[in-house]
Amino acid sequence: MEHTLAELPLRALEARVASVDPTPGGGSISALAGSLGAALGAMVWRLTQAKAAGDLPEERLDELVAALEDLGASLRDKVDEDSASYDGVLAAMRLPKGSEEEKSARAAAVTAATRVATEVPLQTARLCAEVMDCCLTAVRLGHGGAVTDAGVGLLMAFAGVKGALYNVEINLNGLADEGYAAATRSEAVSLRVRAEDALRAGDAVVRERIVG
């Protein structure tokens, strides 16, 4: 039975990424980064529970752990979805283009595949931004001994947002739908600003809590 990318052993995944094949590429790794950020955030909240640290009620801690687990699962799915979406673009581009009918069918297929290859990393960026929100809360209110872990989770999720948005932006260049492109670029800008603000705020708190 063939493993999904997210199920591969670490060395096997690294080898796949390092190979000459274009997938898995930056989009898949962005999703993976976000999932690792979610895992670190969940670890911090579990440690906070175990140490009875902080002021958050048990019910809220359970909610934060559950939210990060759900986000991590969704991002692991995006690891494979992103590779599949790019493979779809390549497959569409390989379609025959000898006749006018074939050219038209190929153009429609490329457009549809590129739209999917834009939507998948956009979804990844949204999920990673949510992971950042949870990790920022962990930086502020989680167990003090794990503040650097929460900070690394924040950094990983930030990499996921930025990397996914790179893919969104480059794929938008291949779409003629100006309305869709404008709306997507607007959301991409909002996600980037949100992520940068969260990272800036989190970094300041991490440094403050380290120094004490």
Contacts in CASP RR format, 6 or more apart in sequence:
PFRMAT RR
TARGET T0000
AUTHOR 0000-0000-0000
METHOD contacts of the structure
MODEL  1
MEHTLAELPLRALEARVASVDPTPGGGSISALAGSLGAALGAMVWRLTQA
KAAGDLPEERLDELVAALEDLGASLRDKVDEDSASYDGVLAAMRLPKGSE
EEKSARAAAVTAATRVATEVPLQTARLCAEVMDCCLTAVRLGHGGAVTDA
GVGLLMAFAGVKGALYNVEINLNGLADEGYAAATRSEAVSLRVRAEDALR
AGDAVVRERIVG
4 79 0 8 1.000
4 80 0 8 1.000
5 13 0 8 1.000
5 16 0 8 1.000
5 24 0 8 1.000
5 28 0 8 1.000
5 79 0 8 1.000
5 80 0 8 1.000
5 83 0 8 1.000
6 32 0 8 1.000
6 35 0 8 1.000
6 76 0 8 1.000
6 77 0 8 1.000
6 79 0 8 1.000
6 80 0 8 1.000
8 16 0 8 1.000
13 24 0 8 1.000
16 24 0 8 1.000
17 24 0 8 1.000
17 25 0 8 1.000
17 28 0 8 1.000
17 29 0 8 1.000
22 86 0 8 1.000
22 90 0 8 1.000
23 82 0 8 1.000
23 83 0 8 1.000
23 86 0 8 1.000
23 87 0 8 1.000
24 79 0 8 1.000
24 82 0 8 1.000
24 83 0 8 1.000
25 82 0 8 1.000
25 83 0 8 1.000
25 86 0 8 1.000
26 82 0 8 1.000
26 163 0 8 1.000
26 166 0 8 1.000
26 167 0 8 1.000
27 82 0 8 1.000
27 121 0 8 1.000
27 124 0 8 1.000
27 163 0 8 1.000
27 164 0 8 1.000
27 167 0 8 1.000
28 78 0 8 1.000
28 79 0 8 1.000
28 80 0 8 1.000
28 82 0 8 1.000
28 83 0 8 1.000
30 82 0 8 1.000
30 121 0 8 1.000
30 124 0 8 1.000
30 125 0 8 1.000
30 128 0 8 1.000
30 159 0 8 1.000
30 160 0 8 1.000
30 161 0 8 1.000
30 162 0 8 1.000
30 163 0 8 1.000
30 164 0 8 1.000
30 166 0 8 1.000
30 167 0 8 1.000
31 75 0 8 1.000
31 76 0 8 1.000
31 78 0 8 1.000
31 79 0 8 1.000
31 81 0 8 1.000
31 82 0 8 1.000
31 124 0 8 1.000
31 127 0 8 1.000
31 128 0 8 1.000
31 160 0 8 1.000
31 164 0 8 1.000
32 75 0 8 1.000
32 76 0 8 1.000
32 79 0 8 1.000
33 128 0 8 1.000
33 156 0 8 1.000
33 157 0 8 1.000
33 159 0 8 1.000
33 160 0 8 1.000
34 72 0 8 1.000
34 75 0 8 1.000
34 124 0 8 1.000
34 127 0 8 1.000
34 128 0 8 1.000
34 131 0 8 1.000
34 156 0 8 1.000
34 157 0 8 1.000
34 159 0 8 1.000
34 160 0 8 1.000
35 71 0 8 1.000
35 72 0 8 1.000
35 75 0 8 1.000
35 76 0 8 1.000
35 79 0 8 1.000
36 153 0 8 1.000
36 156 0 8 1.000
37 131 0 8 1.000
37 135 0 8 1.000
37 152 0 8 1.000
37 153 0 8 1.000
37 154 0 8 1.000
37 156 0 8 1.000
37 157 0 8 1.000
38 68 0 8 1.000
38 69 0 8 1.000
38 71 0 8 1.000
38 72 0 8 1.000
38 75 0 8 1.000
38 131 0 8 1.000
38 134 0 8 1.000
38 153 0 8 1.000
38 157 0 8 1.000
39 68 0 8 1.000
39 72 0 8 1.000
40 135 0 8 1.000
40 149 0 8 1.000
40 150 0 8 1.000
40 151 0 8 1.000
40 152 0 8 1.000
40 153 0 8 1.000
40 156 0 8 1.000
41 68 0 8 1.000
41 131 0 8 1.000
41 134 0 8 1.000
41 135 0 8 1.000
41 138 0 8 1.000
41 149 0 8 1.000
41 150 0 8 1.000
41 153 0 8 1.000
42 64 0 8 1.000
42 65 0 8 1.000
42 68 0 8 1.000
42 69 0 8 1.000
43 146 0 8 1.000
43 149 0 8 1.000
44 135 0 8 1.000
44 138 0 8 1.000
44 142 0 8 1.000
44 143 0 8 1.000
44 146 0 8 1.000
44 149 0 8 1.000
44 150 0 8 1.000
45 61 0 8 1.000
45 64 0 8 1.000
45 65 0 8 1.000
45 68 0 8 1.000
45 138 0 8 1.000
45 142 0 8 1.000
46 65 0 8 1.000
47 53 0 8 1.000
47 143 0 8 1.000
47 146 0 8 1.000
48 54 0 8 1.000
48 56 0 8 1.000
48 61 0 8 1.000
48 138 0 8 1.000
48 141 0 8 1.000
48 142 0 8 1.000
48 143 0 8 1.000
48 146 0 8 1.000
49 58 0 8 1.000
49 61 0 8 1.000
49 65 0 8 1.000
51 143 0 8 1.000
53 142 0 8 1.000
53 143 0 8 1.000
53 144 0 8 1.000
54 141 0 8 1.000
54 142 0 8 1.000
54 143 0 8 1.000
55 141 0 8 1.000
56 64 0 8 1.000
56 141 0 8 1.000
56 142 0 8 1.000
64 134 0 8 1.000
64 137 0 8 1.000
64 138 0 8 1.000
67 130 0 8 1.000
67 134 0 8 1.000
68 131 0 8 1.000
68 134 0 8 1.000
71 127 0 8 1.000
71 130 0 8 1.000
71 131 0 8 1.000
71 134 0 8 1.000
72 127 0 8 1.000
72 131 0 8 1.000
74 127 0 8 1.000
75 124 0 8 1.000
75 127 0 8 1.000
75 128 0 8 1.000
75 131 0 8 1.000
78 120 0 8 1.000
78 121 0 8 1.000
78 123 0 8 1.000
78 124 0 8 1.000
78 127 0 8 1.000
81 120 0 8 1.000
82 117 0 8 1.000
82 120 0 8 1.000
82 121 0 8 1.000
82 124 0 8 1.000
82 167 0 8 1.000
85 113 0 8 1.000
85 116 0 8 1.000
85 117 0 8 1.000
85 119 0 8 1.000
85 120 0 8 1.000
86 117 0 8 1.000
88 113 0 8 1.000
88 116 0 8 1.000
88 117 0 8 1.000
89 110 0 8 1.000
89 113 0 8 1.000
89 114 0 8 1.000
89 117 0 8 1.000
91 113 0 8 1.000
92 106 0 8 1.000
92 109 0 8 1.000
92 110 0 8 1.000
92 112 0 8 1.000
92 113 0 8 1.000
92 114 0 8 1.000
93 106 0 8 1.000
93 110 0 8 1.000
95 102 0 8 1.000
95 105 0 8 1.000
95 106 0 8 1.000
95 109 0 8 1.000
95 110 0 8 1.000
96 102 0 8 1.000
96 106 0 8 1.000
97 103 0 8 1.000
97 106 0 8 1.000
111 175 0 8 1.000
111 176 0 8 1.000
114 171 0 8 1.000
114 174 0 8 1.000
114 175 0 8 1.000
115 175 0 8 1.000
115 177 0 8 1.000
115 180 0 8 1.000
117 167 0 8 1.000
117 171 0 8 1.000
118 167 0 8 1.000
118 168 0 8 1.000
118 171 0 8 1.000
118 172 0 8 1.000
118 175 0 8 1.000
118 184 0 8 1.000
121 163 0 8 1.000
121 164 0 8 1.000
121 165 0 8 1.000
121 167 0 8 1.000
121 168 0 8 1.000
121 171 0 8 1.000
122 164 0 8 1.000
122 165 0 8 1.000
122 168 0 8 1.000
122 184 0 8 1.000
122 187 0 8 1.000
122 188 0 8 1.000
124 160 0 8 1.000
124 164 0 8 1.000
125 160 0 8 1.000
125 161 0 8 1.000
125 163 0 8 1.000
125 164 0 8 1.000
125 165 0 8 1.000
125 168 0 8 1.000
125 188 0 8 1.000
125 191 0 8 1.000
126 191 0 8 1.000
128 157 0 8 1.000
128 158 0 8 1.000
128 160 0 8 1.000
128 161 0 8 1.000
128 164 0 8 1.000
128 195 0 8 1.000
129 157 0 8 1.000
129 161 0 8 1.000
129 191 0 8 1.000
129 194 0 8 1.000
129 195 0 8 1.000
129 198 0 8 1.000
131 153 0 8 1.000
131 157 0 8 1.000
132 154 0 8 1.000
132 157 0 8 1.000
132 158 0 8 1.000
132 161 0 8 1.000
132 194 0 8 1.000
132 195 0 8 1.000
132 198 0 8 1.000
132 199 0 8 1.000
133 198 0 8 1.000
135 150 0 8 1.000
135 151 0 8 1.000
135 153 0 8 1.000
135 154 0 8 1.000
135 157 0 8 1.000
136 154 0 8 1.000
136 198 0 8 1.000
136 201 0 8 1.000
136 202 0 8 1.000
136 205 0 8 1.000
138 146 0 8 1.000
138 150 0 8 1.000
138 151 0 8 1.000
139 147 0 8 1.000
139 150 0 8 1.000
139 151 0 8 1.000
139 154 0 8 1.000
139 202 0 8 1.000
139 205 0 8 1.000
139 206 0 8 1.000
139 209 0 8 1.000
140 202 0 8 1.000
140 205 0 8 1.000
142 150 0 8 1.000
144 209 0 8 1.000
147 205 0 8 1.000
147 206 0 8 1.000
147 209 0 8 1.000
147 210 0 8 1.000
148 206 0 8 1.000
148 210 0 8 1.000
150 206 0 8 1.000
151 202 0 8 1.000
151 203 0 8 1.000
151 206 0 8 1.000
154 198 0 8 1.000
154 199 0 8 1.000
154 202 0 8 1.000
154 203 0 8 1.000
155 199 0 8 1.000
157 195 0 8 1.000
158 195 0 8 1.000
158 196 0 8 1.000
158 198 0 8 1.000
158 199 0 8 1.000
161 191 0 8 1.000
161 192 0 8 1.000
161 195 0 8 1.000
162 192 0 8 1.000
162 195 0 8 1.000
165 188 0 8 1.000
165 191 0 8 1.000
165 192 0 8 1.000
168 184 0 8 1.000
168 188 0 8 1.000
169 185 0 8 1.000
169 188 0 8 1.000
172 181 0 8 1.000
172 184 0 8 1.000
172 185 0 8 1.000
175 181 0 8 1.000
END
